[in-house]
Amino acid sequence: MPASSHSYLFSLHSVLKSSRYEEQLVALFQQEWSDFTHESLNMANTPEAIVVERNNEVVAGIAFTRYPAPDDPNVQALWLNAVYVKSKYRGLGLARRLVLAAIQEAYKISEPALYAYTNVGGMYEKLSWEKVAKEEENEVGHSVYRYKLDAMPSSVP
């Protein structure tokens, strides 16, 4: 069965503090980033984290943070803090769905842009993000991407 026909099995949810998704999402992120904490979720002045659920299990998630903008360190820009999909669910478009949902959430709070530091730039480029910085002193293969939110398109890529 093609991956796209599986999409009805998954649902997206916001992660409210102390919700049933919070523990699962932190545990999921800690599989990749052992230093990820509860404090990293739902930080002040950021949208709520978002999870993808399947059969009451969190299988993917995305969270936000504030960090200086690459072009102006005096501006605390909105960044994707973590995007992660469990390995057995990769290739089904779940990261894409999460990033598109994140764009919509950033737009709702009138952010001028959303940033990501990632090693999967190809996905972001397909979604109309632009590479704004390749940090030579950071991890090999990682770059900074920006999605401008000046005006929300009638349909998100």
N, C-alpha and C positions, 0 to 999 in steps of 0.2 A: 504494500500500500504506500503511495507517495507520502512524503513528510507532510505536505500541506493538508492532507486529509486527516491528520492527527490533531490539528490545531483545536478542534472542538473539545478535546479532552483536557485542555489546560485553561485556567482562569487567572486573571491578574487581580491583585488586591493591594491596597495601601496598608502599610504596617503602622498601626497606631501603637503608641507606647503601651507596653504590657499586653499587647494583643497576643492571640495564640500563635501568630506568625513570628513574633520577635525572637524567641529562643531558637526556633528552627533557622531563621535567617542568619543570626549571628553564628550559629554552629556551621552553617553552609559556608559563610565567608571565611571562617577560621580554618576550613580545609585548605584554602589557598593562602590566606594571610593570618598567621597564628596570632598576630598582635591586634586583630580587629576586636573591638569591644562594644558593649551595649551603648556606651557613650558616643560611638561613631554613628549610630542610627539616629535619625530624626534630630539632627543638630539644630540649634537655633537658626532661624531665618533660612531654612531649607525646606523643600517639599518632603513629604513623608517617603520613606523607602517603599519600594514596590516589590512584590513577590509574584512568582508564577507558581500556582498550586496545581497538583494533580493528585486526586484521591486523598485529600487531606495532608499531602506531603509537599513541603516547599522544595521545588526542584531547580529554581533559579531566582535571582534577585538583583536589585540595583539599589544603591544608596547614594546620597548626595553629601557634599561638604562645602565649606567655604575655604578658599585659599587664594593668595594673591594672583591677579591676572598676569599672564606672561608679558604683556605689553605695558602694564602699569602696576607695579607692586603695591601701590597705595590703595588699589581697589580690591576688595574681598569678593572675588568672582564666585559664581556657582560652578562646581565641578562634580562630575560623576566620581564618587569615592570608591565604589566597588561595583563591578558587573560580573556575575558568575553564574554559570549553568553547570549542573552536575554532568559529568562526562557522558553518561548513558543517554542524556537528552540533548546533546549537542547535535547541530546540523538540522534542527527542526525549526529554526528561525526564532527561538525564544529570546536570544540576546537582542536581536533586531526589534522584536516587539517591546522589550524593556526599554531600549534606547528611544524608540518612538514615543513611548509613554512618558519617559523622562523629559523629552522635548516639550511635550504638551504641558506637563506640570511646571516646567520652568517658564513657559510662556504665560501661564495663569498667574504667576507672581511677578510678571513684568520684568523679567531678567533681560538684559540686552544680549546676553550670550550664555552658552553652556560649554564647558570645557571638559576634555578627557585626556588623561595620560595613559597611553595604551600601546600594546604590542600587536594589536589586531587592527591596524589602521585601514586595511582594505574594507572592512565592514563599515567603518565610519565614512570613508570616502564614497561608498555606494549610497550612503544616506545623506549625501551633500555636505558633510563636514569638511572643513579645510584644515590642512596641516599648517600650524602656525609656528611651530618650533620643534627642532630635533635637538634634544639635549644630549650633547656629546658626553657630558659627565655622568649621565644617568645610565640605567640599564641598557644594554645593547638591544637595538631593535624597537625601543620605545620612543614615541613621539607625542607631542601635544597637538590636539585637534580642537577646533572651535566650531560651534554651530551658532550662527548669528540668528537672533530672535527679534530683529527689528520689526518684522511683520510676519505673523504666522501665515504660512501659505494655506490656500483653501484645502489642499490635501497634503498631508505630511508625506515625504518620500517613502 
